[in-house]
């Protein structure tokens, strides 16, 4: 089980958009973003749609069509992005009902639910401490990127 890569792609999208916005306030296209992520623009548009629904990006149609950040990169937390793109809990319980005649089967879900909720809350609290601006700064501080900034 891994957190769906959609979250990582969303962080990549917003970080790339923040970097582009530093130099050029024009809207960016899903094709431009897809080139950085190295994936299909259709997938990028699906993720952008989730980010738009959460108020993290805006879209402009017509002349100058494209996408823009709806907020400053230092106002978008990693938790905001996580909550925008992940519709399922971090940890899911059994897909089918465990055996209620078994003491473990009967009690495992309530026991795990408590642990899972605490773990997810801790993760979200940690994600609240970092922003897209932090990710951009960390990304651009990598020695291999210094010549590009």
C-alpha positions in Angstrom: 0.0 0.0 0.0 1.3 3.4 -1.0 -0.1 6.8 -0.9 -1.4 7.3 -4.4 1.1 9.0 -6.6 -1.5 11.5 -7.4 -0.5 13.4 -4.3 3.2 13.5 -5.3 2.2 14.6 -8.8 0.0 17.4 -7.3 3.0 18.6 -5.2 5.1 18.5 -8.3 2.5 20.5 -10.3 2.2 23.2 -7.7 5.9 23.4 -7.1 6.6 23.8 -10.8 3.8 26.4 -11.1 5.3 28.3 -8.2 8.8 28.3 -9.9 7.3 29.5 -13.2 5.3 32.2 -11.5 8.4 33.7 -10.0 9.6 34.6 -13.5 6.4 34.8 -15.5 2.8 35.5 -14.3 1.2 34.1 -17.4 -1.0 31.0 -17.2 0.6 27.6 -17.8 -0.9 24.8 -19.8 -1.4 21.2 -18.8 0.9 20.3 -21.7 3.7 22.4 -20.2 3.1 20.9 -16.7 3.0 17.4 -18.2 6.4 18.0 -19.7 7.9 18.5 -16.3 6.1 15.7 -14.6 6.8 13.5 -17.7 3.2 12.2 -17.9 0.1 12.5 -19.9 -1.6 15.9 -20.0 -5.0 14.2 -19.4 -3.8 12.9 -16.1 -2.4 16.4 -15.2 -5.8 17.9 -16.0 -7.5 15.4 -13.7 -5.2 16.4 -10.8 -5.6 20.1 -11.7 -9.3 19.7 -11.5 -9.0 18.4 -7.9 -6.7 21.3 -7.0 -9.2 23.7 -8.6 -12.1 22.3 -6.6 -10.0 22.8 -3.4 -9.3 26.5 -4.4 -5.6 25.9 -4.9 -5.4 26.7 -8.6 -7.6 28.7 -11.1 -8.2 28.0 -14.7 -8.6 30.6 -17.5 -10.5 29.7 -20.7 -10.2 31.4 -24.0 -7.3 33.7 -25.0 -4.4 33.1 -22.7 -6.0 29.9 -21.5 -4.2 28.0 -18.7 -3.7 27.5 -15.0 -2.5 29.7 -12.2 -1.9 29.3 -8.5 -5.0 30.6 -6.6 -2.8 31.4 -3.6 0.7 32.3 -2.8 3.0 29.3 -2.5 3.7 30.1 1.1 -0.1 29.9 1.8 -0.6 26.4 0.4 0.3 23.7 2.9 1.2 20.1 2.0 -1.9 19.2 4.0 -4.1 21.4 1.8 -2.8 19.5 -1.2 -3.2 16.1 0.5 -6.8 16.8 1.4 -7.5 18.1 -2.1 -6.3 15.0 -4.0 -6.8 12.1 -1.6 -10.3 11.0 -1.2 -9.6 7.9 0.9 -8.2 7.5 4.4 -4.4 6.9 4.5 -5.1 3.4 6.0 -8.2 1.4 5.0 -9.8 -1.3 6.9 -10.7 -4.7 5.5 -12.6 -4.7 2.3 -14.8 -7.6 3.6 -16.1 -8.1 7.1 -13.8 -10.2 9.3 -15.2 -13.3 10.9 -17.4 -12.0 13.8 -17.2 -15.4 15.5 -13.4 -14.9 16.0 -12.4 -12.6 18.8 -9.7 -11.0 16.6 -12.1 -10.7 13.7 -14.7 -9.1 15.9 -12.4 -6.6 17.6 -9.7 -5.8 15.0 -11.6 -3.0 13.1 -12.3 -0.8 16.2 -8.8 -1.3 17.4 -7.1 -0.5 14.1 -9.5 2.4 13.4 -8.2 4.2 16.6 -4.5 3.6 15.7 -5.1 4.6 12.1 -6.9 7.8 13.0 -4.1 8.9 15.3 -1.5 8.1 12.7 -3.3 10.0 10.0 -3.8 13.0 12.2 -0.1 13.1 13.1 0.7 12.9 9.4 -1.7 15.8 8.6 -0.3 17.9 11.4 3.2 17.4 10.0 2.1 18.2 6.5 0.5 21.4 7.9 4.0 22.6 8.8 5.3 22.7 5.3 4.2 24.8 2.2 4.7 24.7 -1.5 7.2 27.5 -1.0 9.2 25.2 1.3 9.2 22.4 -1.3 10.3 24.8 -4.0 13.1 26.2 -1.8 14.3 22.7 -0.9 14.0 21.5 -4.5 15.9 24.5 -5.9 18.6 24.2 -3.1 19.6 20.8 -4.6 23.1 21.4 -6.1 22.0 20.0 -9.4 19.4 22.7 -9.7 21.5 25.7 -8.8 22.4 26.4 -12.4 18.7 26.4 -13.4 17.3 28.9 -11.0 
